Amino acid sequence: MSLKARLIERIGDGGPLTVAQYMDACLHDPQDGYYATRPALGEEGDFITAPLVSQMFGELIGLWAVSVWRSLGAPAPFRLVEAGPGDGTLIGDILRAGRLDPAFLAAADLWLVEASPPLRARQAEVVTKAGAAARWAASLAEVPAGAPLVLIANELLDCLPARQFVRTAEGWAERMVGVGADGELAFGLSPSPLPLAADAPPGAVFELSPAQEAFGAELAARIVADGGAGLLIDYGRDAPSFGDTLQALRRHRKVPVLETPGEADLTMHADFPAVAAAARREGAATALTTQGEFLVRLGLVQRAEALAAARPERFETLERQVGRLVGADQMGRLFKALCLYYPPGLSPPGFEEG
Ligand code: SAH
């Protein structure tokens, strides 16, 4: 029985699902969920991420991690954690850049937080090839506390399940996934609107991600207790705003969200203001900027120039990669970088003002 058929049956038995419940089933259903069964990253797959655009992305983040570790006083051991490592490209590039400081690699106790069994297998190949060793955890809570933490997560927040509320004359009604008269999955509204404080014109959509906030709070609590920094990069908002950002991608094309559950990647914008606020409530310091600003401050342009000087035939490719990562009309502005850190004097690179 397909996931769609099982969801229709589940809704028939238990009533409509919240968008968050629907996302969770589409991404993580053990039998048919997208990440559980057929995650396909890259040019030939369903979606492409910054590490797959250019190895410069992961190398700069590797150097960022080394610099943060040095600022922390070069603790040994420390937990080097990537959450949601996808096909392993990013951790491969981080480990390669980390070789510039062998003490960093020697001190790193590497953990990969990954929900997807097929992706864990691909990450293991990359780590072995890099001559490193890693352990896997299903959640941050499974990574042992008691040592400073340097965590990186690229495009993880956007796949944590979120809820949507629609402004109606009566208040904010939760958007639900039910079954229409034609027997197909259909969006509807919960009959009992909530009196949320935010005001907005009728039809406005408000998104709320308890899972993103919980991740920010849990990460911040760890960092405050043990010292360290977390770098969260994703597409999303840097100020509270309204709008429906739920999106399904298949082979680089947007497809209707309810049409092929489990067969497409399903995401919602990262809610950086909410994640940062949750982290500050735990006592962590936070800094937020755009991916473009972050990478330029870390020296992306100089790195590309150095690579182009060594291999002039690569100039156009490198130029295109830089444009894609930092261009205001490409990933540079829509994607943001959020850093949670402690102690507050740490000043992680890439987030300096001005
Ligand atoms: N960081 C990679 C991949 C991003 S795709 C890159 O930039 O290319 C999202 C990743 O997060 C996948 O590895 C997916 O399996 C993982 N993931 C999704 N939900 C998760 C969860 N709840 N817990 C842990 N990992 C999760």
Residues whose N, C-alpha, C, O or C-beta is under 5 A from the ligand:
A	BS01	SAH	Y35 T49 P51 A83 G84 P85 G86 V113 E114 A115 S116 L119 A138 N154 E155 L156 C159
